[in-house]
Amino acid sequence: MSRKENRANQRRLRSSYLTSIISISLVLFLIGIVGLLIINGRNISNTVRENIGFNVILKENVKEADIYKLQKVLDSKPYILSTNYITKEEAALETEQLIGGDFVEFLGYNPLPPSIKVRLQASYTKPDSVIFIEKELLNYETISEVVYKKSLLYAINENIRKISIVILSFSILLTLVAVTLINNTIRLSIYSKRFIINTMQLVGATRGFIRKPFLLRSSLNGFIGSVIAMGILAVIIYITEDELDGLITFNDLELIALLSLSILAISIVINWISTFFAVNKYLNIKTDKLYY
């Protein structure tokens, strides 16, 4: 009879550990999703910002050799991502395709000046930075003017700011929910072992001795749960990588590694802290209160 009871207790114990690990894994998966939202929100923001640029309009009498020299100078600037030189002929061709007619033949000459299309680094696309860059470029003798849509620039930055706030707020909320769920899962697990804790106290075990196996098991469960959660995330990234056209990829290995280490650290720390306080609760409780 005692053997059967012992086996039954062992099965219940394994089932309790398994349930705890699965619950922790699912919650950590939510935290991983939050991390992916933050990482890819930043990537999308940078992609949008790096498409912000302007046209550097050149003076009519500028020699082509001077234009290429200017382009090299611009490419060396820390705030410029890329440049593209557009000749008078290419500018005319683009305009003809846009208006659907040969305006050069109608006018008898090509009024469009040569220009250089400039794309900026993401960190230099804020309005005050663009204004500073515009003033600096206008100091070059070969540059006539810098053309860009100021209203569009302000609108893009404002929309990115609003979206970032929404993503951050949602991430904080989801993280708080995840932490609460992990804490409740551990408290329920410790609650089921409250009589074991009390029995150990009755036979003279110290508080540290009683806490130690619970803390070790909790840390191990956190480690296993984080590995499972990261595995699920990796599978989802692999499956959705092509479908989402590269928005979620393995290319940012440093960020993915940082996310994985963060999930591991969060899991172990939350599990350890929650277990510590949950065990302490039953170390301080009176025996007759264990039945409530």
C-alpha positions as a Markdown table, in Angstrom:
| # | Residue | x | y | z |
|---|---|---|---|---|
| 1 | Met | 0.0 | 0.0 | 0.0 |
| 2 | Ser | 2.8 | 2.4 | 0.9 |
| 3 | Arg | 4.6 | 1.6 | -2.4 |
| 4 | Lys | 1.4 | 2.4 | -4.3 |
| 5 | Glu | 1.0 | 5.6 | -2.4 |
| 6 | Asn | 4.6 | 6.5 | -3.1 |
| 7 | Arg | 4.3 | 5.9 | -6.8 |
| 8 | Ala | 1.1 | 7.9 | -6.9 |
| 9 | Asn | 2.8 | 10.8 | -5.1 |
| 10 | Gln | 5.7 | 10.6 | -7.5 |
| 11 | Arg | 3.3 | 10.8 | -10.5 |
| 12 | Arg | 1.5 | 13.7 | -9.0 |
| 13 | Leu | 4.8 | 15.4 | -8.3 |
| 14 | Arg | 6.0 | 14.9 | -11.9 |
| 15 | Ser | 2.6 | 16.1 | -13.2 |
| 16 | Ser | 2.9 | 19.2 | -11.0 |
| 17 | Tyr | 6.4 | 19.9 | -12.4 |
| 18 | Leu | 5.3 | 19.3 | -15.9 |
| 19 | Thr | 2.2 | 21.6 | -15.6 |
| 20 | Ser | 4.4 | 24.3 | -14.1 |
| 21 | Ile | 7.0 | 24.1 | -16.9 |
| 22 | Ile | 4.3 | 24.2 | -19.6 |
| 23 | Ser | 2.6 | 27.2 | -18.0 |
| 24 | Ile | 5.9 | 29.0 | -17.6 |
| 25 | Ser | 6.9 | 28.2 | -21.2 |
| 26 | Leu | 3.6 | 29.7 | -22.6 |
| 27 | Val | 4.0 | 32.8 | -20.5 |
| 28 | Leu | 7.7 | 33.2 | -21.5 |
| 29 | Phe | 6.5 | 32.8 | -25.1 |
| 30 | Leu | 4.3 | 35.8 | -24.6 |
| 31 | Ile | 7.3 | 37.8 | -23.3 |
| 32 | Gly | 9.3 | 36.6 | -26.4 |
| 33 | Ile | 6.5 | 37.9 | -28.6 |
| 34 | Val | 6.8 | 41.3 | -26.8 |
| 35 | Gly | 10.5 | 41.2 | -27.5 |
| 36 | Leu | 10.0 | 40.5 | -31.2 |
| 37 | Leu | 7.5 | 43.3 | -31.4 |
| 38 | Ile | 10.0 | 45.7 | -30.0 |
| 39 | Ile | 12.9 | 44.5 | -32.2 |
| 40 | Asn | 10.9 | 44.5 | -35.4 |
| 41 | Gly | 9.1 | 47.7 | -34.5 |
| 42 | Arg | 12.5 | 49.3 | -34.4 |
| 43 | Asn | 13.5 | 47.7 | -37.7 |
| 44 | Ile | 10.3 | 48.8 | -39.5 |
| 45 | Ser | 10.8 | 52.3 | -38.0 |
| 46 | Asn | 14.4 | 52.4 | -39.3 |
| 47 | Thr | 13.3 | 51.1 | -42.8 |
| 48 | Val | 10.7 | 53.9 | -43.0 |
| 49 | Arg | 13.1 | 56.5 | -41.9 |
| 50 | Glu | 15.9 | 55.4 | -44.3 |
| 51 | Asn | 13.5 | 56.0 | -47.2 |
| 52 | Ile | 13.2 | 59.7 | -46.1 |
| 53 | Gly | 15.5 | 61.8 | -48.3 |
| 54 | Phe | 15.6 | 64.9 | -50.5 |
| 55 | Asn | 16.8 | 66.1 | -53.8 |
| 56 | Val | 20.0 | 68.2 | -54.0 |
| 57 | Ile | 19.4 | 70.5 | -57.0 |
| 58 | Leu | 22.7 | 71.4 | -58.8 |
| 59 | Lys | 23.5 | 74.6 | -60.7 |
| 60 | Glu | 23.2 | 74.5 | -64.5 |
| 61 | Asn | 26.9 | 75.3 | -65.2 |
| 62 | Val | 28.4 | 72.5 | -63.0 |
| 63 | Lys | 30.8 | 70.2 | -64.7 |
| 64 | Glu | 30.1 | 66.4 | -64.5 |
| 65 | Ala | 33.5 | 65.8 | -62.9 |
| 66 | Asp | 32.6 | 68.3 | -60.1 |
| 67 | Ile | 29.3 | 66.5 | -59.7 |
| 68 | Tyr | 31.0 | 63.1 | -59.1 |
| 69 | Lys | 33.4 | 64.8 | -56.8 |
| 70 | Leu | 30.5 | 66.3 | -54.8 |
| 71 | Gln | 28.8 | 62.9 | -54.7 |
| 72 | Lys | 31.8 | 61.3 | -53.2 |
| 73 | Val | 32.0 | 64.0 | -50.6 |
| 74 | Leu | 28.3 | 63.4 | -49.7 |
| 75 | Asp | 28.8 | 59.7 | -49.5 |
| 76 | Ser | 31.5 | 60.2 | -46.9 |
| 77 | Lys | 29.1 | 62.2 | -44.6 |
| 78 | Pro | 28.0 | 60.2 | -41.5 |
| 79 | Tyr | 24.4 | 61.3 | -41.9 |
| 80 | Ile | 24.0 | 60.1 | -45.6 |
| 81 | Leu | 23.0 | 56.5 | -46.3 |
| 82 | Ser | 23.2 | 56.7 | -50.1 |
| 83 | Thr | 23.2 | 59.0 | -53.1 |
| 84 | Asn | 22.1 | 58.7 | -56.7 |
| 85 | Tyr | 23.2 | 61.1 | -59.4 |
| 86 | Ile | 20.4 | 62.0 | -61.9 |
| 87 | Thr | 21.4 | 63.7 | -65.1 |
| 88 | Lys | 19.3 | 66.3 | -66.9 |
| 89 | Glu | 18.3 | 63.6 | -69.5 |
| 90 | Glu | 17.3 | 61.1 | -66.8 |
| 91 | Ala | 15.3 | 63.8 | -65.0 |
| 92 | Ala | 13.5 | 64.6 | -68.2 |
| 93 | Leu | 12.7 | 61.0 | -68.9 |
| 94 | Glu | 11.2 | 60.6 | -65.4 |
| 95 | Thr | 9.1 | 63.7 | -65.8 |
| 96 | Glu | 7.8 | 62.5 | -69.2 |
| 97 | Gln | 6.8 | 59.2 | -67.7 |
| 98 | Leu | 5.0 | 61.1 | -64.9 |
| 99 | Ile | 3.1 | 63.5 | -67.1 |
| 100 | Gly | 2.7 | 61.2 | -70.0 |
| 101 | Gly | 4.1 | 63.6 | -72.7 |
| 102 | Asp | 7.3 | 64.8 | -74.3 |
| 103 | Phe | 7.6 | 68.3 | -72.7 |
| 104 | Val | 11.2 | 68.7 | -74.0 |
| 105 | Glu | 10.0 | 68.6 | -77.6 |
| 106 | Phe | 7.2 | 71.0 | -76.8 |
| 107 | Leu | 9.4 | 73.5 | -75.0 |
| 108 | Gly | 12.4 | 73.0 | -77.4 |
| 109 | Tyr | 14.8 | 72.6 | -74.5 |
| 110 | Asn | 15.3 | 70.7 | -71.3 |
| 111 | Pro | 14.7 | 73.1 | -68.3 |
| 112 | Leu | 15.4 | 70.4 | -65.6 |
| 113 | Pro | 18.8 | 70.8 | -63.8 |
| 114 | Pro | 20.9 | 67.8 | -62.7 |
| 115 | Ser | 20.4 | 66.6 | -59.2 |
| 116 | Ile | 21.5 | 64.1 | -56.6 |
| 117 | Lys | 18.9 | 62.0 | -54.7 |
| 118 | Val | 20.0 | 61.6 | -51.1 |
| 119 | Arg | 18.7 | 59.1 | -48.5 |
| 120 | Leu | 19.5 | 59.7 | -44.9 |
| 121 | Gln | 20.6 | 57.5 | -42.0 |
| 122 | Ala | 17.6 | 56.7 | -39.8 |
| 123 | Ser | 19.1 | 58.6 | -36.8 |
| 124 | Tyr | 19.3 | 61.8 | -38.8 |
| 125 | Thr | 15.8 | 62.0 | -40.2 |
| 126 | Lys | 14.3 | 64.1 | -37.4 |
| 127 | Pro | 13.1 | 67.6 | -38.6 |
| 128 | Asp | 15.8 | 69.5 | -36.7 |
| 129 | Ser | 18.6 | 67.2 | -38.1 |
| 130 | Val | 17.3 | 67.6 | -41.6 |
| 131 | Ile | 17.2 | 71.4 | -41.3 |
| 132 | Phe | 20.8 | 71.4 | -40.0 |
| 133 | Ile | 21.9 | 69.1 | -43.0 |
| 134 | Glu | 20.1 | 71.4 | -45.4 |
| 135 | Lys | 22.0 | 74.4 | -44.2 |
| 136 | Glu | 25.3 | 72.6 | -44.4 |
| 137 | Leu | 24.7 | 71.4 | -48.0 |
| 138 | Leu | 23.7 | 74.9 | -49.2 |
| 139 | Asn | 27.2 | 76.1 | -48.3 |
| 140 | Tyr | 28.5 | 74.1 | -51.3 |
| 141 | Glu | 28.9 | 76.4 | -54.4 |
| 142 | Thr | 27.7 | 73.6 | -56.8 |
| 143 | Ile | 24.4 | 73.2 | -54.9 |
| 144 | Ser | 21.5 | 75.5 | -55.9 |
| 145 | Glu | 18.8 | 74.2 | -53.4 |
| 146 | Val | 17.7 | 71.3 | -51.3 |
| 147 | Val | 14.2 | 70.1 | -52.0 |
| 148 | Tyr | 12.1 | 67.9 | -49.6 |
| 149 | Lys | 8.5 | 67.8 | -48.3 |
| 150 | Lys | 8.6 | 69.3 | -44.8 |
| 151 | Ser | 5.0 | 68.4 | -44.1 |
| 152 | Leu | 5.6 | 64.8 | -45.0 |
| 153 | Leu | 8.8 | 64.7 | -42.9 |
| 154 | Tyr | 6.9 | 66.0 | -39.8 |
| 155 | Ala | 4.0 | 63.6 | -40.4 |
| 156 | Ile | 6.3 | 60.5 | -40.7 |
| 157 | Asn | 8.1 | 61.4 | -37.5 |
| 158 | Glu | 4.9 | 62.1 | -35.6 |
| 159 | Asn | 3.3 | 58.8 | -36.7 |
| 160 | Ile | 6.4 | 56.8 | -35.8 |
| 161 | Arg | 6.4 | 58.4 | -32.4 |
| 162 | Lys | 2.7 | 57.5 | -31.8 |
| 163 | Ile | 3.2 | 53.9 | -33.0 |
| 164 | Ser | 6.3 | 53.5 | -30.8 |
| 165 | Ile | 4.2 | 54.7 | -27.7 |
| 166 | Val | 1.5 | 52.2 | -28.5 |
| 167 | Ile | 3.9 | 49.3 | -29.0 |
| 168 | Leu | 5.8 | 50.2 | -25.8 |
| 169 | Ser | 2.5 | 50.5 | -23.8 |
| 170 | Phe | 1.3 | 47.2 | -25.1 |
| 171 | Ser | 4.7 | 45.6 | -24.4 |
| 172 | Ile | 4.7 | 46.8 | -20.7 |
| 173 | Leu | 1.1 | 45.6 | -20.2 |
| 174 | Leu | 1.8 | 42.2 | -21.7 |
| 175 | Thr | 5.0 | 41.8 | -19.6 |
| 176 | Leu | 3.1 | 42.6 | -16.4 |
| 177 | Val | 0.4 | 40.1 | -17.3 |
| 178 | Ala | 3.2 | 37.5 | -18.0 |
| 179 | Val | 4.9 | 38.2 | -14.7 |
| 180 | Thr | 1.6 | 37.9 | -12.8 |
| 181 | Leu | 0.8 | 34.6 | -14.5 |
| 182 | Ile | 4.2 | 33.1 | -13.7 |
| 183 | Asn | 3.9 | 34.3 | -10.0 |
| 184 | Asn | 0.4 | 32.7 | -9.7 |
| 185 | Thr | 1.6 | 29.5 | -11.3 |
| 186 | Ile | 4.4 | 29.2 | -8.8 |
| 187 | Arg | 2.2 | 30.1 | -5.8 |
| 188 | Leu | -0.2 | 27.4 | -6.8 |
| 189 | Ser | 2.6 | 24.9 | -7.1 |
| 190 | Ile | 4.0 | 25.8 | -3.7 |
| 191 | Tyr | 0.5 | 25.7 | -2.2 |
| 192 | Ser | 0.2 | 22.1 | -3.2 |
| 193 | Lys | 3.4 | 21.3 | -1.2 |
| 194 | Arg | 2.5 | 23.3 | 1.9 |
| 195 | Phe | 2.1 | 20.2 | 4.1 |
| 196 | Ile | 5.6 | 19.0 | 3.0 |
| 197 | Ile | 7.0 | 22.4 | 4.1 |
| 198 | Asn | 5.2 | 22.1 | 7.4 |
| 199 | Thr | 6.4 | 18.5 | 8.0 |
| 200 | Met | 10.0 | 19.5 | 7.3 |
| 201 | Gln | 9.6 | 22.3 | 9.9 |
| 202 | Leu | 8.2 | 19.9 | 12.4 |
| 203 | Val | 11.2 | 17.6 | 12.2 |
| 204 | Gly | 13.6 | 20.5 | 12.8 |
| 205 | Ala | 14.8 | 21.6 | 9.3 |
| 206 | Thr | 16.1 | 25.1 | 9.0 |
| 207 | Arg | 14.3 | 27.7 | 6.8 |
| 208 | Gly | 17.3 | 27.8 | 4.4 |
| 209 | Phe | 17.4 | 24.0 | 4.2 |
| 210 | Ile | 13.6 | 23.9 | 3.3 |
| 211 | Arg | 13.9 | 26.7 | 0.8 |
| 212 | Lys | 16.9 | 25.4 | -1.1 |
| 213 | Pro | 15.3 | 22.4 | -3.0 |
| 214 | Phe | 12.3 | 24.6 | -4.0 |
| 215 | Leu | 14.6 | 27.4 | -5.2 |
| 216 | Leu | 16.8 | 25.0 | -7.2 |
| 217 | Arg | 13.7 | 23.2 | -8.7 |
| 218 | Ser | 12.1 | 26.6 | -9.5 |
| 219 | Ser | 15.3 | 27.8 | -11.3 |
| 220 | Leu | 15.6 | 24.6 | -13.2 |
| 221 | Asn | 11.9 | 24.8 | -14.3 |
| 222 | Gly | 12.5 | 28.4 | -15.4 |
| 223 | Phe | 15.5 | 27.3 | -17.4 |
| 224 | Ile | 13.6 | 24.5 | -19.1 |
| 225 | Gly | 10.6 | 26.7 | -19.7 |
| 226 | Ser | 12.7 | 29.4 | -21.3 |
| 227 | Val | 14.4 | 26.9 | -23.6 |
| 228 | Ile | 11.0 | 25.6 | -24.7 |
| 229 | Ala | 9.7 | 29.2 | -25.2 |
| 230 | Met | 12.8 | 30.1 | -27.3 |
| 231 | Gly | 12.3 | 26.9 | -29.4 |
| 232 | Ile | 8.7 | 27.8 | -30.1 |
| 233 | Leu | 9.7 | 31.4 | -31.1 |
| 234 | Ala | 12.5 | 30.0 | -33.3 |
| 235 | Val | 10.0 | 27.8 | -35.2 |
| 236 | Ile | 7.5 | 30.7 | -35.6 |
| 237 | Ile | 10.3 | 33.0 | -36.9 |
| 238 | Tyr | 11.4 | 30.2 | -39.3 |
| 239 | Ile | 7.9 | 29.6 | -40.6 |
| 240 | Thr | 6.8 | 33.3 | -40.9 |
| 241 | Glu | 10.2 | 34.6 | -42.2 |
| 242 | Asp | 9.1 | 34.4 | -45.9 |
| 243 | Glu | 5.5 | 35.2 | -45.3 |
| 244 | Leu | 6.3 | 38.5 | -43.6 |
| 245 | Asp | 8.8 | 39.5 | -46.3 |
| 246 | Gly | 11.8 | 39.7 | -44.0 |
| 247 | Leu | 10.2 | 41.8 | -41.2 |
| 248 | Ile | 10.9 | 38.9 | -38.7 |
| 249 | Thr | 14.2 | 37.3 | -39.6 |
| 250 | Phe | 17.3 | 35.6 | -38.1 |
| 251 | Asn | 19.5 | 38.3 | -39.7 |
| 252 | Asp | 19.7 | 40.4 | -36.4 |
| 253 | Leu | 21.6 | 37.7 | -34.6 |
| 254 | Glu | 22.8 | 40.0 | -31.8 |
| 255 | Leu | 19.3 | 41.2 | -31.1 |
| 256 | Ile | 17.9 | 37.6 | -31.2 |
| 257 | Ala | 20.7 | 36.4 | -28.9 |
| 258 | Leu | 20.0 | 39.4 | -26.5 |
| 259 | Leu | 16.3 | 38.5 | -26.6 |
| 260 | Ser | 17.1 | 34.8 | -25.8 |
| 261 | Leu | 19.3 | 35.8 | -22.9 |
| 262 | Ser | 16.7 | 38.2 | -21.6 |
| 263 | Ile | 14.0 | 35.5 | -21.6 |
| 264 | Leu | 16.3 | 33.1 | -19.8 |
| 265 | Ala | 17.3 | 35.7 | -17.2 |
| 266 | Ile | 13.7 | 36.9 | -16.7 |
| 267 | Ser | 12.5 | 33.4 | -16.3 |
| 268 | Ile | 15.1 | 32.3 | -13.7 |
| 269 | Val | 14.8 | 35.6 | -11.7 |
| 270 | Ile | 11.0 | 35.7 | -11.6 |
| 271 | Asn | 10.8 | 32.0 | -10.7 |
| 272 | Trp | 13.4 | 32.4 | -8.0 |
| 273 | Ile | 11.8 | 35.5 | -6.4 |
| 274 | Ser | 8.3 | 34.1 | -6.6 |
| 275 | Thr | 9.3 | 30.8 | -5.1 |
| 276 | Phe | 11.3 | 32.5 | -2.3 |
| 277 | Phe | 8.2 | 34.6 | -1.2 |
| 278 | Ala | 5.8 | 31.7 | -1.7 |
| 279 | Val | 7.8 | 29.3 | 0.4 |
| 280 | Asn | 8.3 | 32.0 | 3.1 |
| 281 | Lys | 4.6 | 32.4 | 3.3 |
| 282 | Tyr | 4.2 | 28.8 | 4.4 |
| 283 | Leu | 7.2 | 28.9 | 6.6 |
| 284 | Asn | 5.6 | 31.7 | 8.6 |
| 285 | Ile | 2.0 | 30.3 | 8.7 |
| 286 | Lys | 0.6 | 28.4 | 11.6 |
| 287 | Thr | -0.3 | 24.7 | 11.1 |
| 288 | Asp | -4.0 | 25.1 | 11.6 |
| 289 | Lys | -4.1 | 27.7 | 8.8 |
| 290 | Leu | -2.8 | 25.2 | 6.2 |
| 291 | Tyr | -6.2 | 23.8 | 5.7 |
| 292 | Tyr | -7.7 | 27.1 | 4.5 |
